[in-house]
Amino acid sequence: MPEIHDQPDPQPHDFSNTEGIDGTNAEVDAAADMLCPTDYRDDEGEEGYSDGPYTYEQGHMPITTRLIRTVILREDGTYEPAGLADSVLDELDTLYTTTADEVYAQFGQDREGLDLGRTRAFVDGLGVTATDKHIIIPRSSGVTLKKALIPIEGAGQIASDILGFYAIKSDTAVVYRDRALEQENGPELTEALQVHELMHSGGRVEIQVTTSGNGLLYAAPSRFGHVVAIYNGELLSERIVGNFIEEGVAQQGFGRYVKEVLGKPQGFAEVDKHIVATNAGRLAVPPEHTVIGKDGLIVTPNAAIAARALGHLIDRDPALWPALIAGARDDEAFTEVRGRINAIAPGMFEHLQGNYNDKTLYGHGVLYVCNRLGIWPDRL
């Protein structure tokens, strides 16, 4: 099997346009279309694109890996389309699965005081087909875990300084258990964080594979739930869209678990609302997302801001919520999401899909939604 390397990490882009829907353009529309692909060849019909979906079993459900682009990198730096044999893809899948199984066996779970049965029942009840591989470990083990996953995930995809993440290629949901935060909020906080990561794991994953003349393979996700990477023919993705929606959906799961399962409509901080300062100004965050920090101050995850924006849209159209869950893995449901959001405000889906994809810009996304719907940003 050729040696496998990860693509260089995509560079962040500034999608901070908040002037109505003027930021929507053909490129963003095309990004949305990529989530509902019907043809896997280029406009000229060149050979080398996948003739159809290549399906393998990724633990919890059949995952369809559509090779949106398989190319050969020539010595002169140019590219040509190239097909990859199923045997290569089988070996690639084996690497992912074997690594995930080894990591899962090594780290296991820190289950003391947690009711993981109810977290699983909750996400199952939402219709999320979540991964069976979920790791809950102390933050002190984060660096060791990162080293174990980097060979297939890439350094930029694995973090040890946050509360959790979903490892895409190894299909593993990870939560770092912070006992200091649990002292303030209880072990239920760790459960809610696990729900957030399990929500991410329910989406479809698509991998782009690039091969070079020296036999090296570069593999990187081109689709992950609502997120899609648009490639410019080189190893670096030109832009990544859909993260605002993807994070908003996952954090909606967090908030609904806190309200509906834990019975905490005012969140862990037990407040009616919380105002956060962002680079877009002061914004109100729904109380179910509030957490008591280690210093006793009230804090909220960054994704809570994106969740608020989606919450306003779901309030206008409750059927949007199940569509968002299904749309992370199903093309027809994704088309439904687009239609429902644009029925609330024309052009809104394309704008939200293409903009605010860095967490520092989530506040601008809320402002955009509030402006379109006539809602005060510092009120709920």
C-alpha positions as CSV (number, residue, x, y, z in Angstrom):
1,M,0.0,0.0,0.0
2,P,1.3,3.5,-0.8
3,E,2.4,5.5,2.2
4,I,-0.4,7.8,3.4
5,H,0.0,11.4,4.4
6,D,-2.6,13.9,5.5
7,Q,-3.2,17.0,3.4
8,P,-1.9,20.3,4.8
9,D,-4.4,21.9,7.1
10,P,-6.8,24.3,5.3
11,Q,-6.1,27.9,6.0
12,P,-8.8,30.0,7.6
13,H,-10.8,32.4,5.5
14,D,-12.6,35.6,6.6
15,F,-16.2,35.3,5.6
16,S,-17.4,38.2,7.8
17,N,-19.7,39.8,5.2
18,T,-22.7,40.9,7.2
19,E,-24.3,43.2,4.6
20,G,-27.6,41.4,4.0
21,I,-27.3,38.7,1.4
22,D,-24.8,40.5,-0.8
23,G,-22.2,38.0,0.1
24,T,-24.0,35.2,-1.6
25,N,-22.5,34.4,-4.9
26,A,-22.1,31.6,-7.4
27,E,-19.2,30.0,-5.5
28,V,-21.3,29.7,-2.4
29,D,-24.3,28.3,-4.3
30,A,-21.9,25.8,-5.9
31,A,-20.7,24.8,-2.4
32,A,-24.2,24.1,-1.4
33,D,-24.8,22.1,-4.6
34,M,-21.7,19.9,-3.7
35,L,-23.6,18.5,-0.8
36,C,-26.2,17.1,-3.2
37,P,-24.0,15.7,-5.9
38,T,-25.5,13.8,-8.8
39,D,-22.5,13.6,-11.1
40,Y,-18.9,12.8,-10.1
41,R,-17.2,13.7,-13.3
42,D,-15.9,17.1,-14.3
43,D,-17.6,19.3,-16.9
44,E,-15.5,17.8,-19.7
45,G,-16.3,14.3,-18.6
46,E,-12.7,13.4,-18.0
47,E,-12.0,9.9,-16.8
48,G,-10.5,9.3,-13.4
49,Y,-13.5,10.4,-11.3
50,S,-15.4,7.8,-9.3
51,D,-17.9,5.9,-11.4
52,G,-20.1,5.8,-8.4
53,P,-20.1,5.6,-4.6
54,Y,-17.5,3.5,-2.9
55,T,-19.1,2.2,0.3
56,Y,-17.4,0.7,3.3
57,E,-18.5,0.0,6.8
58,Q,-17.2,2.6,9.3
59,G,-18.3,1.0,12.5
60,H,-21.9,2.3,13.1
61,M,-23.3,2.7,9.6
62,P,-22.4,2.3,6.0
63,I,-20.5,5.4,5.0
64,T,-20.4,6.4,1.3
65,T,-17.1,7.8,0.4
66,R,-17.6,9.6,-2.9
67,L,-14.3,10.4,-4.5
68,I,-15.2,13.9,-5.6
69,R,-11.7,14.3,-7.0
70,T,-9.0,11.7,-7.4
71,V,-5.9,13.1,-9.1
72,I,-2.3,12.5,-9.8
73,L,0.3,15.1,-8.9
74,R,2.9,15.3,-11.7
75,E,6.6,16.1,-11.1
76,D,6.1,19.5,-12.8
77,G,3.4,20.4,-10.2
78,T,0.4,20.0,-12.5
79,Y,-2.4,17.5,-12.0
80,E,-4.2,14.9,-14.1
81,P,-7.3,12.9,-13.2
82,A,-6.6,9.4,-12.0
83,G,-8.8,6.6,-10.7
84,L,-7.8,4.6,-7.7
85,A,-8.3,0.8,-7.5
86,D,-10.8,-0.5,-5.0
87,S,-7.9,-2.5,-3.4
88,V,-6.2,0.8,-2.5
89,L,-9.3,2.2,-1.0
90,D,-9.9,-1.0,0.9
91,E,-6.4,-0.7,2.4
92,L,-7.1,2.9,3.3
93,D,-10.3,2.0,5.1
94,T,-8.5,-0.8,6.9
95,L,-5.9,1.7,8.2
96,Y,-8.6,4.0,9.5
97,T,-10.6,1.2,11.1
98,T,-7.5,-0.5,12.7
99,T,-6.2,2.7,14.1
100,A,-9.6,3.6,15.5
101,D,-10.0,0.2,17.1
102,E,-6.5,0.3,18.6
103,V,-7.0,3.8,20.0
104,Y,-10.4,2.9,21.4
105,A,-9.0,-0.2,23.1
106,Q,-6.1,1.8,24.6
107,F,-8.1,4.7,26.1
108,G,-11.5,3.3,26.7
109,Q,-13.8,5.3,29.1
110,D,-13.8,7.2,32.3
111,R,-17.4,6.3,33.1
112,E,-17.6,7.0,36.8
113,G,-20.8,8.9,37.7
114,L,-21.9,9.2,34.1
115,D,-25.1,7.9,32.6
116,L,-24.0,7.2,29.0
117,G,-27.0,5.1,28.4
118,R,-29.2,8.2,28.5
119,T,-26.9,10.2,26.2
120,R,-27.1,7.4,23.7
121,A,-30.8,7.1,24.0
122,F,-31.2,10.8,23.5
123,V,-29.2,11.0,20.3
124,D,-30.9,7.9,19.0
125,G,-34.2,9.4,19.7
126,L,-33.3,12.4,17.6
127,G,-32.6,10.1,14.6
128,V,-28.8,10.6,14.8
129,T,-26.9,7.5,13.8
130,A,-24.0,8.1,16.1
131,T,-20.6,6.3,16.3
132,D,-20.1,3.5,18.8
133,K,-16.6,4.7,19.4
134,H,-16.7,7.4,22.1
135,I,-13.8,8.1,24.4
136,I,-14.1,10.0,27.7
137,I,-10.7,10.6,29.2
138,P,-9.0,13.1,31.6
139,R,-7.6,16.1,29.9
140,S,-4.1,15.0,31.1
141,S,-4.3,12.2,28.6
142,G,-5.1,14.5,25.7
143,V,-1.5,14.8,24.4
144,T,-1.1,11.0,24.3
145,L,-4.4,10.6,22.5
146,K,-3.4,13.3,20.0
147,K,-0.2,11.5,19.2
148,A,-2.1,8.3,18.6
149,L,-4.5,9.8,16.2
150,I,-2.3,12.2,14.3
151,P,-1.0,9.6,11.8
152,I,-4.4,9.4,10.1
153,E,-6.2,12.5,11.3
154,G,-3.5,15.2,10.8
155,A,-2.2,17.5,13.5
156,G,-4.7,20.3,12.7
157,Q,-7.7,18.1,13.2
158,I,-6.9,16.9,16.7
159,A,-6.8,19.2,19.7
160,S,-5.9,18.6,23.3
161,D,-6.7,22.1,24.6
162,I,-10.5,22.0,24.2
163,L,-13.4,20.1,25.8
164,G,-13.9,17.6,23.0
165,F,-13.8,16.8,19.2
166,Y,-14.9,14.3,16.6
167,A,-12.1,12.5,14.8
168,I,-13.5,12.2,11.3
169,K,-11.4,9.5,9.7
170,S,-11.3,7.2,12.7
171,D,-15.0,7.9,13.5
172,T,-14.3,8.5,17.2
173,A,-16.1,11.0,19.5
174,V,-13.7,12.3,22.2
175,V,-14.6,14.3,25.4
176,Y,-11.9,15.4,27.8
177,R,-13.3,15.1,31.3
178,D,-12.6,18.2,33.4
179,R,-13.2,17.4,37.0
180,A,-12.8,21.0,38.1
181,L,-15.7,22.0,35.8
182,E,-17.7,19.0,37.1
183,Q,-17.2,20.3,40.7
184,E,-19.2,23.4,39.6
185,N,-21.7,21.8,37.2
186,G,-21.8,18.1,38.0
187,P,-20.9,15.1,35.8
188,E,-23.9,15.9,33.7
189,L,-21.9,18.6,32.0
190,T,-19.6,15.8,30.6
191,E,-22.7,14.0,29.4
192,A,-23.9,17.1,27.5
193,L,-20.5,17.6,25.9
194,Q,-20.6,14.0,24.8
195,V,-24.0,14.6,23.1
196,H,-22.4,17.5,21.2
197,E,-19.7,15.3,19.8
198,L,-22.0,12.4,19.1
199,M,-24.2,14.8,17.0
200,H,-21.2,15.4,14.8
201,S,-20.6,11.7,14.3
202,G,-24.0,11.2,12.7
203,G,-23.1,12.9,9.4
204,R,-21.8,11.4,6.2
205,V,-18.1,11.5,5.6
206,E,-16.5,11.8,2.2
207,I,-12.8,11.6,1.6
208,Q,-10.8,13.2,-1.3
209,V,-7.7,11.2,-2.2
210,T,-4.8,12.7,-4.2
211,T,-1.9,10.5,-5.4
212,S,1.5,11.7,-6.6
213,G,3.9,10.1,-9.0
214,N,6.2,8.9,-6.2
215,G,3.4,6.7,-4.8
216,L,2.3,9.0,-1.9
217,L,-1.4,9.3,-1.1
218,Y,-2.9,12.4,0.4
219,A,-6.4,11.9,2.0
220,A,-8.6,14.6,3.5
221,P,-12.3,14.9,4.3
222,S,-14.2,16.8,1.6
223,R,-17.6,16.3,3.3
224,F,-18.3,16.0,7.0
225,G,-22.0,16.4,7.9
226,H,-23.0,19.9,6.8
227,V,-19.3,20.9,6.2
228,V,-17.8,20.7,2.7
229,A,-14.3,21.7,1.5
230,I,-14.0,23.2,-1.9
231,Y,-10.8,22.2,-3.6
232,N,-8.9,24.4,-6.1
233,G,-7.1,21.5,-7.8
234,E,-4.2,21.6,-5.3
235,L,-3.7,19.9,-2.0
236,L,-5.0,22.8,0.0
237,S,-8.7,23.4,0.1
238,E,-9.7,26.8,-1.3
239,R,-12.4,27.3,1.3
240,I,-14.5,25.4,3.8
241,V,-18.2,26.1,4.2
242,G,-21.0,24.9,6.4
243,N,-19.2,24.9,9.7
244,F,-21.6,27.5,11.2
245,I,-24.5,25.2,10.5
246,E,-22.7,22.0,11.6
247,E,-21.7,23.5,15.0
248,G,-25.1,25.0,15.5
249,V,-26.8,21.7,15.0
250,A,-24.4,19.9,17.4
251,Q,-24.8,22.5,20.1
252,Q,-28.6,22.4,19.6
253,G,-28.2,18.8,20.7
254,F,-26.3,19.9,23.8
255,G,-28.9,22.5,24.8
256,R,-31.9,20.2,24.2
257,Y,-30.2,17.5,26.3
258,V,-29.7,20.0,29.1
259,K,-33.4,21.1,28.9
260,E,-35.2,17.9,28.1
261,V,-33.2,15.1,29.7
262,L,-31.4,16.9,32.6
263,G,-34.4,19.1,33.3
264,K,-32.3,22.3,33.4
265,P,-34.1,24.9,31.2
266,Q,-31.9,27.6,32.8
267,G,-28.7,25.7,32.1
268,F,-26.0,24.7,34.5
269,A,-25.7,28.3,35.6
270,E,-29.5,28.6,36.4
271,V,-30.0,31.9,34.7
272,D,-32.8,33.3,32.5
273,K,-30.4,34.5,29.8
274,H,-26.8,35.3,29.4
275,I,-25.1,38.2,27.6
276,V,-21.8,37.5,25.9
277,A,-19.4,40.0,24.4
278,T,-18.3,39.1,20.8
279,N,-16.5,40.9,18.1
280,A,-20.0,41.5,16.7
281,G,-21.2,43.2,19.9
282,R,-23.2,42.0,22.9
283,L,-25.4,39.0,22.2
284,A,-27.9,37.1,24.3
285,V,-27.3,33.3,24.5
286,P,-30.1,30.9,25.5
287,P,-29.7,29.8,29.2
288,E,-29.5,26.1,28.4
289,H,-26.0,26.6,27.0
290,T,-24.6,28.3,30.2
291,V,-21.9,26.7,32.2
292,I,-20.2,27.7,35.5
293,G,-16.5,28.2,34.8
294,K,-13.7,27.3,37.1
295,D,-13.5,30.8,38.5
296,G,-17.2,30.9,39.2
297,L,-18.1,33.1,36.2
298,I,-20.8,32.1,33.7
299,V,-19.3,30.8,30.4
300,T,-20.8,29.4,27.2
301,P,-19.3,27.3,24.4
302,N,-18.6,29.2,21.2
303,A,-21.0,27.0,19.3
304,A,-23.9,28.3,21.5
305,I,-23.9,31.4,19.4
306,A,-24.4,29.4,16.2
307,A,-27.0,27.3,18.0
308,R,-28.9,30.5,18.9
309,A,-29.1,31.5,15.2
310,L,-30.5,28.1,14.2
311,G,-32.9,28.3,17.2
312,H,-34.6,31.3,15.7
313,L,-35.1,29.5,12.4
314,I,-36.4,26.4,14.1
315,D,-38.9,28.6,16.0
316,R,-40.2,29.8,12.7
317,D,-40.3,26.3,11.2
318,P,-40.1,23.4,13.8
319,A,-39.9,20.9,10.9
320,L,-36.4,22.4,10.2
321,W,-34.9,20.6,13.2
322,P,-35.4,17.0,12.0
323,A,-34.5,18.1,8.5
324,L,-31.1,19.5,9.8
325,I,-30.3,16.2,11.5
326,A,-31.2,14.1,8.5
327,G,-29.5,16.6,6.1
328,A,-26.1,15.9,7.6
329,R,-26.2,12.5,5.9
330,D,-28.9,12.5,3.3
331,D,-28.9,14.6,0.1
332,E,-32.7,14.8,-0.2
333,A,-33.0,16.0,3.4
334,F,-30.2,18.5,2.8
335,T,-32.2,19.9,-0.1
336,E,-35.2,20.2,2.2
337,V,-33.0,22.2,4.7
338,R,-32.1,24.7,2.0
339,G,-35.8,25.1,0.9
340,R,-37.1,25.5,4.5
341,I,-34.4,28.2,5.5
342,N,-34.9,30.1,2.2
343,A,-38.7,30.0,2.8
344,I,-38.1,31.9,6.0
345,A,-35.9,34.4,4.3
346,P,-34.9,34.2,0.7
347,G,-31.2,33.6,0.1
348,M,-30.5,33.0,3.8
349,F,-29.4,29.4,3.5
350,E,-26.7,30.2,0.9
351,H,-25.5,33.1,3.0
352,L,-25.2,31.0,6.2
353,Q,-23.7,28.1,4.4
354,G,-20.9,30.2,2.9
355,N,-20.2,32.6,5.7
356,Y,-19.2,32.7,9.4
357,N,-17.3,29.5,9.2
358,D,-14.7,30.5,11.8
359,K,-15.8,30.5,15.4
360,T,-14.7,34.1,15.9
361,L,-17.3,35.1,13.3
362,Y,-20.3,33.2,14.8
363,G,-21.6,36.5,16.4
364,H,-21.8,38.0,12.9
365,G,-23.9,35.1,11.9
366,V,-26.4,35.7,14.7
367,L,-26.5,39.4,13.8
368,Y,-27.3,38.5,10.2
369,V,-30.2,36.2,11.3
370,C,-31.5,38.7,13.7
371,N,-31.4,41.5,11.1
372,R,-33.3,39.4,8.6
373,L,-35.9,38.3,11.1
374,G,-36.3,41.6,13.0
375,I,-35.0,40.3,16.3
376,W,-33.0,42.3,18.9
377,P,-29.6,40.6,19.2
378,D,-29.3,41.2,22.9
379,R,-32.7,39.8,23.6
380,L,-34.2,36.3,23.3
